[in-house]
Amino acid sequence: MHERMQKLKEVLQSTYFYTIYLFFVRNFRKAKKGFKKMRKNLKRSFRRTFDPLYKNWVFKHLYPGVYEKHAKAPVDEKKVVFVELRLPKLTNSFKVLYDTLYRDYDFDIHCHFLRNTYVSRKEYRNNVKAMLADIATAKYVFFDEATNVNGCFKMREETVVTQLWHGCGAFKKFGFSTADAIFGATREQMEKYPFNRNYTRVTVSSPEVIWAYEEAMQYSHESGVVQALGSSRTDIFYDQRVINKAYENLYALMPQAKGKKVILYAPTFRGRVAKATTPRVLIPEFMKYELGDEYVLLFKHHPLVRKRPKISEFCADFAMDVTDTMTIEDLLCVADICISDYSSLVFEYSLFEKPMLFLAHDLENFFDWRGFYYDYHELAPGPIVQNTTGVIDFIKHIDERFDRRRVHEFRKKFMLSCDGHATERIMLDAFGEDALNAHKRAEPLEDLPYHEIPHSNDYTEPEDEEEDEDETENEDGTKKDAQE
């Protein structure tokens, strides 16, 4: 049977009809591919046309309406709400404060995870509506990122809103400081859909940087909204238990790190928030050849980066990507040397007064893209290098080149309010002494380990019966210009 079919096929291939058959099949495939492309372009054009109308409806009518409806109820004096913009768990900016409140006080704590740029537009919208309904009766609300949801309604006066922010110091520009820059939206867009409104307080790491946050968030100095209360997340660096635990975590994950020094490479992301990429300039193979006997290398990419470079098998005993397996706090505790570029984590690392260097191969492009609050060369408390060779050269001569005094001055200037007691000051400022005394537990709950959230008391609302929206970009209505 098979032989007969093969002969029939050979006969057909030798005929004119087979030529016609191939013509139609091949052109059909091309037409099918062209149709898919046309459909994609039509969908994009449709969204470009109607997105402004959709955005106006959501931010000027839907979200304000949800908040105003639920704000008719009285404020719950015990309710505390944490709002996480992107990730599915509370990030490090919240954890110390959350643990302290949960362990030592009887407040009713709620957490909302909006999942901006990670879920469909419909799901994000419903997450926001649930959050707005919840904070409408909350006495205390905490954010750690900017969101234009917070700028589309007027918060009731009884609610205390604290922006903890997710970084220390003032390095790369954000907010209104990037208006009309390549990275940012236009000033007109920012004014129409503001990202930083309704704050009672914005906490920063030092009096030195107050002006930068006031400029970025458009608060006057006279308002007193921006205050140098310190960064709650840095308190753990003064706890020896946390440092010891960080080493335990490292050795459990990477046993070969015992007896060696740790190099941490933690660059910031490139491009826009929704499609963040990571630089690929540090070559671990070269690092291993020159430094492998004395060091191990850890990569910590920005959490917004979804596609990360792979570590080769050759470097498996020397380098490891720990983006998903170790927290940045643990890494700062165990690192003997920190390599970064434009990331604000160098401010926190300065608390240890250890060597750091800056691998800034694209400095001019990054400045044009986003800009800095201070002159980069004057700000950096360590050498600025362009490639892996420069990194290796500094590390090989680190004993004679490391300037501890320079790092100390950097710490004093930008981290003055991060002294291990920032959380205490923030709590006193947000809650007041009377409320803290009234809600103090007679006996604290069992001491919670850092980096663990015991529960999430998510407020939910019945999901609206609306059409599915499959696009996973621009959930907050922006053109991928959300503020980092």
N, C-alpha and C positions, 0 to 999 in steps of 0.2 A: 504493500500500500504506500509505504514511504517512498519507494523508488518511483512509483507512478506519479505521485504528487510532485516529486522533484523534476521529472521529465516535463510535466505540465507547466511547471514554473519556468523552466528553460525555454519552452515554446513561447510562452506569453512574453518573456523578456525580449524575445527576438522579434516581436511584432510591434506595429505602430500603436496598438491600443495600450501597451504597457508604457510607452513614452507619454501618452496622454494622461494615464493614471498617475505617473510620477509628477507630472506638471501640476495636477490638481492637489495632490497630497502635500507637496512642498509649499505651494502657495497658500493652502489652507492653514498650514502651521504658521506661516508668516503673518497671515491675516489674523489668526488667533492671538499671536503675540502683540500685533499692532492694536487689536481691540482692547487687550488688557491695559496697554499703555495709554490708550485714549480714555478708557474708563478712569484710570488713575488721575490723568490730567483734568478730566471733567470734575472729579471729586475734589481735587485741589482748588480748582477755580470756583466751585460752588462754596467751599469753605471760606475762601478769600472774600467772596462777595457777602456772605451772610454772617461770618464770624463777628464783625463789628456790631451787628444788630443783636446777635446772641449775647455777646459780652455786655452790651448796654442793658439788656433785659435782666441778665443774671445779677450784675453788680449794682444796678440802680433800682431794681424792683424786687427780684426774687429773694436775694440774701437779706436786704434790709427788711423786707416784709416778714421773713421768718423770725428775725431777731425781735422786731417790734411786737409781733404777736405774742411771743413767749415772755417778753419783758414786762408784760402787764401783771404777771405774778410777782409776789414779793421776793426780795433777795433772801437766799438761804445763807445765813451767816456762817455756816460750817462748810460750805461747799468750796473746794479748791479744784481748779481745772488746769491740767497741763495739756498744751496743744503741740503735737509733733507734726511738722509739716510734711515730711517725706517718708521717713523710715517706719517700719512696723513695730518699733519698740522705742522706749525713751532713750534719747542719746545722752552722751556724757554731760552735756550742759545742764541737764535736769537731775541727774541721778543722786548727787549728794543731797540736794535739797529735798527731793522726793523721799529718800531713805530716812532723812531726819524727821520729816513731817509724819511719815507713816509709823516710825518707831516710837517717837516721843509725844505725839499729839493725836487727839481723836477727831481730827478734821475728816470730812467726807470727801475723799480724793477721787476725781474722775480723770481719765486720760483719753485723748482723742488722737487718732492717727489718720491724717488726711490723705496721705499717700500721693501727693502731688507729683505728676509726671510718671507715676508707676502703675496707675490704674486707668480704666476707661473714664471718659469725661462724665458719664452718668454716675459711676460709682464715686468719683471724686466729688461731684456736686452733692450727692446724698450724704457723704461724709461731712462736708462743710455745713449742710443744713442741720445735721444732728449736733455738730459742735456749736453752731450759733444758738440753737434751741437750748443747749445746756448752759452756755456761758451767760445767757440772758438773765438767769437767776443766780449766778455765781457771785460770791463776794470777792474771790481772789482768782485771777487768771494769770498764767505764766506762758510766755512764748520764748523761743530761742532762735527764731528766724523771722525774716520779714515776709509778709503776705498781703496782697492787695485785698484779700477778704476782710482784713482788719481795718481797711480804710473806706469801706463802702457803707458804713452805718455809724451812728453816734452811740458810743457806749454809755450806759446809764451811769450817773455820777457816783452811785454807791459802790460800784465795782472797782477794785484796785487791780490794774493791769501792769505787770512787770515784764519787761523784755530783758531776758538774761543774756542774750546774744550768744553765738556759738564760737566765738573766737576772742582772743585777747589782743591788746595793742591796736595799732592802726597801720596796716601794711598797704595792701592793694585797695583801691577805691571801690566804693559801692554806693547804691542808692542814688540820691540826687547829685552826688559827686561825679557820677558817670553819665549824667544827662547829656544826650547828643553825642556821646562817645560811641565807638564801635561796639563795645560790650553792652552798653545800656540802651534803654529806650529813649525816645525823645522827651524833652522836658514837658511838652504838652501832654504826652501819654501818661507820664508820671503824676502830673497834677490832676488829670482826670481820674486816674485809678491809683491813688497813693498806696504805698506799701507800709508805711510806718505812721499810723495814726492811733489815737485812743490810749497811748501809753501814759500811765501814771509815773513810771520810773523806767529808765534804761540804765543798766549797771555796766560799768566799764572797768578796766583793769588798773587805771592810773589817771590822776588829774591831767597828765600830759596830753591824753588823747580825747578829752571831752569835746574839744572843738571839732574834731573830725566827725564824730558821731552826730553832733548837732548839725553840721553841714549836710551829712548824708541823709539824715532823717528830717531835716527842716524844722528843728526846734531852736528857739532862741535861747541864748545863755541865761537870760533873765527868768525864763520859765522854770529853770532848775530841774527839768525832767531828767537830763543826763547827769548821773552822779558816779563818782569813783568809789563804789562800794566794794569793788573787787569782783573776781569771777569765782562763782561757787565751785566750779569744776576743779579749780586748782587747790582746794583745801586738802585733797587726798595726798598731794605731794609732800605734805608735812607729817604724814602718818607712816611710821616705819612698818606697821603691819601691812599696809598696802604695797610698799616697796618689796618686802619679803615675799609676799604673795605673787607679785609680778615676776620675780625670779623663778619661783616654783612653776608658774605657768609657762615660762620660756623653756625651762629644762624639760618639762613634760612634753612639750611640743617639738623641741629641737635638742635632744640630749648632747649632740656634738658641740653645743655652745658652752658647755661646762669647761672652765679653765681657759676660755678665750674671751677676747673683748668683742663688744657688739657694735656694729655700724648700722645705723638706721637711715634708710633712704625714704623720705616722705615728701614727695613733690605735690604741689597743688595741681588742679586740673587745668586743661586748656579748652578753649572754645566756650560755647554756651552751655548753660546748666543742663538742658534736656539732652544734649549729645556730647557730654564731657569726654575728653580723651586725656591720656597721660603721656608725658614725655618718654622717649625711649633712647635717651642719650647715655645713661650709665650702663656700661658693659660689664656684667658680672664675671664673664670669663677672664677678662683682664685683671679684675679685682682679685679673683681667686689666685691667679698665677703669681701676683705680686704680694698679696697680703693674707693668703689662705692659711698660713701656718699660725698666725697670731689672732686672726679675726674671723667672725662670721658676719654675713650681710643679710639684713632683713628689709624687705620691701613693704611699705604701707602706702597704698594708693588712695587717692581721695575717694570717699564713699560714693560720690556721684558717678565715678568711672565704672562702666559695666564691662568693657572689653580691656583686659589687662594682658601685658606681655607674659609669656610662659618662661619659666626657669628651665634651662636645659638640664639633661641628666648629668652632664659633666660637672655642673655646679650644685648638684643636689645635696652634697655634704658640706657646702659652703654658704649657699644662699637659699632664701625661702620667702615666698610671698605670704605674708601674715595678715593681709587686709581683712580677711573674714574670720581669722582665728585668734587675733590678739587685739585688745583695745589700744588706742593711741596712748592712753594713760599708762598702761603697763609698759608699752614700748619706750616711752620717755623715761620711765623709772629705770629700765635696764640698759638703755643705750649709753655707750661710752663716747660715741661720736654721732652727731646728727648731721645728715646731709639734706638740705631742702633747697627751695628756690624762692618762692614768693608766698609760702604758706605761713599763716599766723601761728602755727605750732612752735615756731622758734621763740616766741615770747614766753610760752610756758616752759620750754626746755631751758631757757635762761635761768630759771629758778634753781637749777642744779649746778649752774656755773661750770659746765663742761664744754669741750670744744664743739664748734659747729662750723660748717662751711656751706657755701651757696653755689650750687651748680646751676648757673643762669645762662645757658647757651643762647637763649632767645630773648635776652633782656630788652633789646630795642623794640622788637615786635610786641612783646607783652606790655611794654609801656605805652606804645601806640594804641594797643587794644583796650587797655583798661586804666593805666596810670597808677601812681603811688601818692600817698600823702606826704612822704618824706623822700629826700634824695636817697636813692637806693644804695649808692656807694658809701654815703655817710652813715646810713642806718645799719647796714649789715655788720654784726659784731664778730665777723670772721671773714676769711678770704673768699673772694668771688672767683670761680673758675669756670672754664668753658667746656670741659670735656673730662673723660675718665682719667686721662693722663694727669690733669691738674689735681684731681681728687687724690690719686695715688701718691703724687709727689708731696702733697700737704701731709697726708697721714704718715708717710715714712719719716717725715721730719717734724712730727707733731710736738715733740718735747721742747724744741727750741722755737717753734713758730706760734704755739698757742698762747694767746694774750688773755689771761684770766681777768685782768683789770678792765679790759674793754667789755667783756661780757658782763661784769659786775655793774659797770656804768649803764649798760643797756638795760639790765634788769631793774636797776634803780629808777630809770627814766620811765619805762613802759609797764612795769609790773609792781609799782609801789604799793598798791592796795591789795595785792594778792599775798597775804601773810599767814594763811591758814585759818583765818577767821571771817572770810568773806560771807559764808553762808549765814553766820550769826547776824551780821550786819544787814544782809538782804532780808532775812526773816523779820527782824525788828522793824525795818523800814516798811515792809509790805503789810505785815499783820498788826504791828503795834504791840507794846508790852502787855496791855490789858487783855487782848485776844489770845496772846500766847499763854498767859497765865491761866486764863479761863479754860483753855483746851489742853492743858498739859496733862498727860497721863500720870496717874498715881504711881504706876510701875511701867517703865518702858517695855515694849515688846522685845522679844529675843533679838539680840543685835543682828542686824542684817549685813551680809557681806556686800562690799561695794560691787558694782557692775551687775547686780541682780535685781530684777523687779519682781516682787512677790506676787503681784496680781495687777490686772488692768480692769478698772471699773468703767468700761466703755458705755457711754450713753448711746442708745440706738433709737431710731425713729422708723416707723413703718415705711418701707420703700415705695416711692411713687410708681405708678404704672405708666412708665414712659417708654418710648422707643429706645432700643439699644443704640449706643454710640461707640463704635469700635476704635476710634482714633485714640491713641494714648499720648498725644502731645497737646500742649496748651490747655491743660485742665483748669488752670486758674485764669484763662483768658488772655495770657500774654503770648508774645511771639518768641517764646523760648528765652525771654530776657528776665526771668525770675532772678531775684537777687541772691547772691551766695553769701 
